[in-house]
Amino acid sequence: MKTKITEDHSDYTASGLSRIPHRAGSPWSMTEKGKPIEDQLILAQFTRTEE
């Protein structure tokens, strides 16, 4: 059974998938190396509406 995630990401390589959370402006990129990512950053990332 294919899920939406599988449909959206099945064409990516492992390294391509790895780059997604590291994009500029992502919670990962906005967090100092070695520090935990703040919940607020994650929440903001996944509750943004696309315009």
Helices and strands as residue ranges (DSSP letters): H 4-9, H 14-19, G 20-22, H 39-47
